[in-house]
Amino acid sequence: MKKNMKKVIALLGAAALTLSLAACGGGNDASSGNTQEADTAAENTEAVAEDAEAVDAAEGEENQESAEADISGSLTIWEHAFSFEPSLKDVIAGFEAKYPNVTVDYEIKDDNYYSILATAIQSGDGPDLFWTNGSVNPTMGDYVSNGVCEELTDKIDYSLMPEAAMELTKIDGKSYSVPWLTMDTRTTFYNIDMFEENGWTVPTTFSEFEELLGKIKDAGITPISLCPNSQWSTLFAFEPVLAAYDVEYTKGLADYSVPAAGEEVKGCLNKMLEWGEKGYYGDNWLGVADSNAQILAFTTGNAAMTIAGSWEVSTISENNPDLNYGAFAIPGEDGTTGLVGTPANGFSVNSASENMDAALAFANYCATLEAQTIWVQSQGSVSASDQIEASTDIAKMISESGKGNIYTSWQSVLNYHSKDGEANNLWDQDFSKVFTGGMSVDDFCDEITAVMD
């Protein structure tokens, strides 16, 4: 049927060409008549070409549909947390609509995920696809070394993915997973009503941010709630402050062209300690026990702002559903803003899968704009792609505040570029000590520098 259609189009093209030649051979006919006939012939030829393109496009779609129909079987996917279950179910539904002969089951392994996965893989009962944290921790690399993860470099269409997302997929320059374009970032949450009542505005430079801290303190309100006793809480505040304190240094973290614990890091840490001495975290901030207490101080109106992970949105809303709050990225002195963090990693393909064609088809579907949009919007997450709009107002606000700039996490540099991850271990045990007075900034930076590549 397709070949016959092409023959008809070819004949129509020949007929159009014959009409054109006849018009040109009109002898002494008026030139306007010849021009009109030539234009008509040209229009016919253009229409024929458009028909040919339409047929080719239809054939491509039919071939794709045929290929999808040829893939059959069943798949099992393992995810590591129940918070991702609704998104996974929606993605599976989208995949099964395109691949009607493939049945996908999933399991959520919320406790001891890695040990359960390792046991299943070693016994030959591993799932066809499974979540890993990508190159963020050693697990995927270990699986690659042991031939567990299928190499996906030339098997997945990664054209949608920004470089920050692709880095999560790579071990020794080759890709073994598909990332999700949800952005795990850090932001400054602020109490909109409190700002409006006091005439405060979102700062546009780093100097304005510091001036704002002083104004809030002078009004008798704690400017920022912060927990100094958690290395994670202090990290999620330090990284966005560092990005504003020295924009060019932060950009240099992406290719490790700047020292991990140089003068810029020392200056930023000393600046944050200076803020503590001025009371910008509250008079009793050293007694804030954990991140929950930090968020609670903000949601109850005891602090005008808190600097924390974007994922704290759900906790903030649960603590105080009526809180009118927004978010902004602390700007550099020149007004530059960006978001510190990375997209999230998704699934790897088990090299031992007995349904490899179906497993690769699912991985490829996960890399499409359709699947990525489903995942990002169902998660209510900050989007790591300009092509995917965040689904909630606060996520949109966080996304837009970064103006498309994504910065590498300082802590990730410690993990990737130190000897056997030693710098990350030192950060884990000593970073909060810098804020509580248990270690000086210089001593901390010196010990980090000593173990970096």
N, C-alpha and C positions, 0 to 999 in steps of 0.2 A: 504494500500500500504506500509506504514512504517513497520507494523508488519510483512508482508510477506518478506520484505527486511531483517529484523532481523533474520527470520527463515532461509533464504538462507545463511546468514553469519554464523549462528550457524551450519548449515550442512557442509559448507565449512570448518569450524573449526574442526568438527568431522572427516571429510575426511583427513585433514592434520594430525590430531592426529593418525588416523589409519595408514597412510603412515609411520609415525614416528615409530610406534610400529612394523610394518612389517620390517622396516629396522633394528631395534634392534634385531629381531628374525631371522636374516639371517644365523645363524649357523656358518659354517666354511668359509663364504665369507671373502674376504680380508677386513681388518679393514678400509682401505682408502675408499673402496666402501661404507661401513656402515656410515663413517663420512660424505661423500658427500651427501648420502641420508638424513642423520639427519640434515645437514645444509640446504638442500633444504626444508625439512619439517619445520625447524625453520623459514626460510624465508617466507614460505607460511603462517605460524601462525602469524608472524609479520605483513604481508600484510593484513591478515584478521582483526587483531586488529586495524590497521590504517583505514581500511574501516569502522569498527564499530564506531571509533571516528568521522570519517567524517560524517557518518549518524547521530550520536548524535548532532554534530554541526549544521548540516542542519536542524535537527528537532528543535533545539533551535532557529535558525533564523526564521524558519517557525512559531513557536509558538509566537515569538516576533512580527512578521509581523501580525499574526492573532490577537494578543492582540491589536496592534495599529489600525488594521482595525475595531475592535469592538468598539473603542472609536469614538464617533461622537458628533456633536452639534456645537455650536458657542461660541466664547469667545470675550470679550472686554477687552483691556488692556489700562491702563492710564500711560503715561510717563510725566515727569515734564518739559522737555526742548526740543526745536526743534533740538538742537545739537545732540541728540541721535536718531533722527528719521531714518536716513539711516541705522544705526546699527540695530535698532529694526525691520525694514522692512526685512533686510537680515536674521535675526534670525527667524522671522515669516515664511519666505519662506522655510528655512531649516526644521522647524517644520512641516509645511503643507505637505512637500514632504514625511515625515515619517507618518503623520497622515492625509491621504487624505480625511477623512470624517469629519474633524474639520475645520471650517472656523474661522479665527482670524481677528478681526478688532482692530484698535487702535485709541486713541485720545491723542493729545499733549495738555496739560494744562499748558501753559507757564507762565501765570499770576495768582497769588493768588492760586497756586496749592493746598496747604493744606486746605484752607477754602472751595474751590470748592469740594474737595474730601470728606471732613467731611460732607458737606451738602448732597451730593449724597448718602453717606453711611447711614446717619440718615434717609433719605427719602426712603431707600430701593432700590435706583437706582444706587448703586455703581457698579463699574466694577468688572469683575471676578478676575483680577490681577491688582495690582497697585504698583507704585514705592514708597518706603519709604527710608529714610536715615539710616535705620537700627537702631542700638543702639546708634548712634552718637548723636541723639537728642531725646526728650521724645515722639515724635509722635507715633512710632511703639509700644512703651511700653504702651501708653494710649490705642491704638487700641487693644492690647492684653488683657489689663485689662477689656475692654468692649466686649470681645468676637468677635472682628471683624476679626482678623487674624487667619487663620488656622494654627495649629501647624504642622510643617513639619519635626520634628526631625527624625522620623522613616519612613517618606514617600518620602524623597528625598535621592538620592545617592550623598552624599557630599564627596566622596572619593578623588576627585580632589582638594579639597579646603585646603589651608594651614590654620593654626590656626588663623593667623591674619585676614583672610577673615571670618572664622567661628565666630569670636567674634562679628562681625557686625550683625550676624543673631540671636543672643541670648538675650532672656529676661528670667531671673531667670534660666539660664542653658538650656533652650529649644529653638529650632530654629524656626523662623517664616518668614524667607526670604531666597532668593538665592543671593549670592554676585556675582559681576562681577570682574574678575581678571585683571582689569585695575588698575594701581598703581598711585594714586594721591600722588606725592612725591615732594620733594624740591631738587634743584640742583644748581650748580654753572655754569652758562653759561659763555663762554669766546670767545673772538674774535681771531680766529685761525690765521688770517693774521697778526694781530698786534703782537701776540706771536712770530710768525716765524720771522717777521721783526726785532724784538728786541732780539731774542735769548732766550726768556723765555720758560720754559718747565712746563708741568703740575706737580705739587708737589706730592711727595710720602710720606711726613710726615707733621705733623702740623707745625713743625718748618720751614720747607721749604715753606709752604704756607705763613707764616708770613714774611719770607725773600722775597718772591715774591712780597708781597704788598709794601715793602720798595723799591724794584727795580723799580716797575712800577711808584711809586710816584716820585722817583728820575729822571725818564725819562720825567717828566712833564705831566703825564697822570693820570687821576683818576683811582685808582685800582678797586673800586667797586661802582656801583651806588646803592643807598639805599634811600628809603623814610622813614624818622623817624616819620612821622605824621600819619601813618596808623598802627594800631595794627596788621593787617594781614601781611603787608609787613615786619614789623620787626619780626613777628613770623616766617615767612617763611625763613628768614635769620638766626634767632637765633637758630632754631631747628637743622639744619645741622651743624652749628658751634658748638653747644653743643655736638652733636654726635661725633665730632672730638676732641673737647676739653677734654672730658672725656668719653671714649668708654664704660667702665664698668658701670659708672653711668647710661648712656643712656640705656644700656641693662637692667638695673634694673627697668626701668620704666614699662617694660612689665608686671611684677607682683606686681608693686607698693612696691618693697622692698627697695626703696630709698626715701628720703624725697622730696617732690615736689618742695620745694624752699630752699634747703639746700646750703651748701658752694659751691658745684659744680655749681649750677645755679648762685649764686652770682659771682663766679669767672669768669664764661663765660660772663655774662652781663658786668662786669667791663672790661674784655678784649675787648669786642666790643666797649665800650665807649672810651677806650684807642686808638683803631684804628681811631675812629672819631676825637679825639684830634690830632692825627698825620696826619690828612688830607687824610686818606685812602678812605673816601667816597666823597672827593671833598671839596673845600673850602667853598661852599655855600650849603652843604648838608641839613642843617636844613630847607632850603627853598623849598626842593623838596616836592611838594604838595600831590601827590598821586602815586599809583603804575604805572599808565600810564606814568607819567613823569619819573619814575625810569627806566622803560623798554625802553622808548624813548632815554634816555641818553646812554644806551648801544647800541641800534640799530643804532644810528647816529655816533657811534665811539667816543663819549665823555667819555666813560669809558671802561676799558679793560674787566671788568666782571660785572655780577650782580648775586645775589643769590635770587632765586625766585622759584615759583611753576612750576612743569613740564608742566602744562597746558598753560604756557605763550609762548610755542613754536609757536602757531598759531599767536599770537600778534607780536612776534619778526619777523616772516616771512612776515607778512602783512606790518609791518613798513619798512622793508628793505629786499626785496626778494633776493637781491644779497649778503647779509651778509654771510660770511663764518664763521660759529660759531660752537662750540662744547660744550660739557658739561662734568663735572667731579664731583665726590663726594669728599669733603674735607677729607683728610685722618687723622687718629689719629697719635699720635707720633710713634706708632709701625707699621704704614702702613695700619691698618685696615680701611676699608671703609664700609659704609652701606647707606641705603636709609630710610629716615624718612617718615612715612605716612602709609596709609592703602589702601587695595583694595576698590573698590566702591561697594555700595550695589545695589541690583536689585529689584526684585519684591516679594511682598507678595501675598498670596492667600486669597481672601475674603471668610470668613467662610459661608457667605450667598449665595455663588455662586450656581446657579441652574445647573451648568455643572461641578461639582466637579471633576469627572474623567478626563475630558479634561483639566481643570485648573491645576490639579496635574501633568498631562502628560506634559503640557507646562513648568511648573516649573522644572520638572525633566530634560526636554530637555535643559533648560537654564544651568543646572549644568554639562552638558556633555562637553567633550573636544572640540567637533565639534562646539557647540554654543559659548563656551567661546572664541575659536579662532576667530570665525566670529566677535564677539563683540570687542575684543581687537584690532584686526588688522584693522577693519573698522574704529575704533576710532583713529587709529594712536597713540595709547597710549603706555606708559611704561607698560611692562608686569609684573604681580605679580606672574608668574608661570614659572618654568624652562621648562615646556612642551610647552609653547606658545612663539613663537618668535615675537618680536615687528616688525611692518611692515615698519617703517621709520628709516633712519640712525640715527637721533638724539635720537629717542626713544630707539633704540638698544644701543646707547652710554650711555644713562642714566641708562638703565637696567644693562649693564655690569659693570658700574662704582661702583655699590653697591656690587658686588661680592656675590650676593645672600643673604646678610644680610638685614633684614627689622627691623627697630626700631619703637617703639611706639611713637606717637606724644606726646610731653610734654603737650601740651594744652589739649589733650584728657584725660590725667590723671587728670587734674584739673576738667574736666567735669564729669568724672566717680567717683571720690573719694573725692568730697567735699560735705559739707552739703547743700543739695538742690541746687547744682550747683553754690553756692556762689562764689567759687574761680574763676570759669569761668567768672562770672559777673564782678568781680574785675579786672581780666586780661583784659576784654573787655574795661573797662573804664580807666585803669591806665598803661597798658603796654607801650604804645607809650610815656607816660610821662617820663618814665625812660630814653628814648633816647633823648628827647627834653629838659631834665633838670627840668621837673616839679615835679619829685619825685626821691628820692634816691633809689639805688638798695636795700639797707638794709630795708628801709620802705616798699618797694613793696614786698619783700620776706617775711617780717614779717606779713603783712596783709594776704598774701596767706596762710602761715603756720597756722594762727589762725583759718581758716575755713576748713582745710582739715580733713578728717576722721582719 
